[in-house]
Amino acid sequence: MKILNIGNLQIKVPIIQGGMGVGVSLSGLASAVANEGGVGVISAAGLGILYRDFSKNFLEASIFGFKEEIRKTRLKTSGFIGVNIMVAMSNFVDLVKTAIAEKVDIIFSGAGLPLELPGFLKSDSTTKLVPIVSSARAARLICERWYLQYHYLPDAIVVEGPKAGGHLGFKPEQIEDENYSLEHLIPEVVKAVRVFEEKYHQKIPVIAAGGIYTGEDIFNIMKLGASGVQLGTLFVTTNECDASDVFKQSYLDAKKEDIEIITSPVGMPGRAITNSFLEKVRQGKKVPLKCPFKCIKTCDISSSPYCIITALINAVKGNFTGGYAFAGSNAFRATTITSVKETIKNLIKEFNEKQKSHNSA
C-alpha cells in the first residue's frame, strides 16, 4: 500500500477508521488504529449522553466529552487523530471550533454539505478538512464554494457509497442501483476533483468508503483511483472498539438477511441490524413523549417514532430492547473478535496477495 498524503500528513497505512456513533468509536478504537499507522477517528455524536455526569445540559456535556475523548486519545497514541462531526448536528459549529482549538489532525464531516467549514480555521490552525460526499456533484460544489469563499480546497474527500452502515446519503431507490455504487462513484469523483487539482496545483486525494471489508476490496477500489479507504464495520468486532461486548456480538450473530434499510427519524435511510426494537417501530408501538436532547437539526419529534440518539446509546451499552445497531452491508461476515493490530495486518496481507496475483496475471 502506498502512503496516503493528506496535506502535509503522511499516513503510512492508507486506512481511515470510520467515525461511528453513538459511542462506538471513541479513544479506545481511535488510538489503536492510529498506533498501527492509520487514522483513528472519534465520533462526536452523542457525547452529551455519555458525559451527562459532567452536565445535565446535553450541549455542554457534548463539548466537555469531546475534549476528553481527544485528550484521552492523545495520551494513548502519537499517531494521526481524526474526528467525525456531522453537519446535521445542532452543535456542529461548537464541535468544529473545539476540534480546531484542540488541534486534531483531521475533521471529517458529512450528513449534509459542510460548505462553511474552512471559515472556522485560524491563521495558526493545523487541522485538515475532509468532507464526506456521496456524489461527484457534491464534491464539485464543495470545491467551488470553498475556493470562492475561503481560497481553500479540501485536503481530501471521502466518497461514501450505499453499502455503508448508519445514515446513507442516497434516496432509497438509489441504494441498490449500480449507477450509485462505490465502484461507479470513485472514478466520477476522481475526475471531478482533478479539474481543481490541475487548476490550483493542489492534490486532493479521494478516499473510498462503504462496503470495503478486505484487502482485496482495498486493492480493487484503489485501482479505480482511490488513494485511501475508510472502514467502519470491520473495526467494530475488535477488542479495542469502544462498544459493549453485547453490541459486538450482534455483529457476530447477524445473518445477511438481518441487515436492512430503515427509515431514520432524522429523515434519511439507514442500514442497521434488524431486531425486536425495530420490529416494534414497524408495528407503530414506539412513540416518543418529548425530545430530550435536540441533537440533530433534521429530527422532528412530532413525527418520529423514537429518539434515535437514545436508541443508539442503548444499543452500544448492550440494551437491544431499547435500541439497535447500525452496521455496514458486510457486518454478517464477522466471525470473531480480534485486535486492531491483527485486523490491519490481515488487510495488508490480503492487499499484497491480490497485488501480487494481479501483477503476475
C-alpha positions, 0 to 999 in steps of 0.5 A, a space after each residue: 500500500 502506498 502512503 496516503 498524503 493528506 496535506 502535509 500528513 503522511 499516513 503510512 497505512 492508507 486506512 481511515 477508521 470510520 467515525 461511528 456513533 453513538 459511542 462506538 468509536 471513541 479513544 479506545 478504537 481511535 488510538 489503536 488504529 492510529 498506533 498501527 499507522 492509520 487514522 483513528 477517528 472519534 465520533 462526536 455524536 452523542 457525547 452529551 449522553 455519555 458525559 451527562 455526569 459532567 452536565 445535565 445540559 446535553 450541549 455542554 456535556 457534548 463539548 466537555 466529552 469531546 475534549 476528553 475523548 481527544 485528550 484521552 486519545 492523545 495520551 494513548 497514541 502519537 499517531 494521526 487523530 481524526 474526528 467525525 462531526 456531522 453537519 446535521 448536528 445542532 452543535 456542529 459549529 461548537 464541535 468544529 471550533 473545539 476540534 480546531 482549538 484542540 488541534 486534531 489532525 483531521 475533521 471529517 464531516 458529512 450528513 449534509 454539505 459542510 460548505 462553511 467549514 474552512 471559515 472556522 480555521 485560524 491563521 495558526 490552525 493545523 487541522 485538515 478538512 475532509 468532507 464526506 460526499 456521496 456524489 461527484 456533484 457534491 464534491 464539485 460544489 464543495 470545491 467551488 464554494 470553498 475556493 470562492 469563499 475561503 481560497 481553500 480546497 479540501 485536503 481530501 474527500 471521502 466518497 461514501 457509497 450505499 453499502 455503508 452502515 448508519 445514515 446513507 446519503 442516497 434516496 432509497 431507490 438509489 441504494 441498490 442501483 449500480 449507477 450509485 455504487 462505490 465502484 461507479 462513484 470513485 472514478 466520477 469523483 476522481 475526475 471531478 476533483 482533478 479539474 481543481 487539482 490541475 487548476 490550483 496545483 493542489 492534490 486532493 486525494 479521494 478516499 473510498 468508503 462503504 462496503 470495503 471489508 478486505 484487502 482485496 476490496 482495498 486493492 480493487 477500489 484503489 485501482 479505480 483511483 482511490 488513494 485511501 479507504 475508510 472502514 467502519 464495520 470491520 473495526 467494530 468486532 475488535 477488542 479495542 472498539 469502544 462498544 459493549 461486548 453485547 453490541 459486538 456480538 450482534 455483529 457476530 450473530 447477524 445473518 445477511 438477511 438481518 441487515 436492512 434499510 430503515 427509515 431514520 427519524 432524522 429523515 434519511 435511510 439507514 442500514 442497521 441490524 434488524 431486531 425486536 426494537 425495530 420490529 416494534 417501530 414497524 408495528 407503530 408501538 414506539 412513540 416518543 413523549 418529548 425530545 430530550 436532547 435536540 441533537 440533530 437539526 433534521 429530527 422532528 419529534 412530532 413525527 418520529 417514532 423514537 429518539 434515535 440518539 437514545 436508541 443508539 446509546 442503548 444499543 452500544 451499552 448492550 440494551 437491544 430492547 431499547 435500541 439497535 445497531 447500525 452496521 455496514 452491508 458486510 457486518 454478517 461476515 464477522 466471525 470473531 473478535 480480534 485486535 486492531 493490530 491483527 485486523 490491519 495486518 490481515 488487510 495488508 496481507 490480503 492487499 499484497 496477495 491480490 497485488 501480487 496475483 494481479 501483477 503476475 496475471 
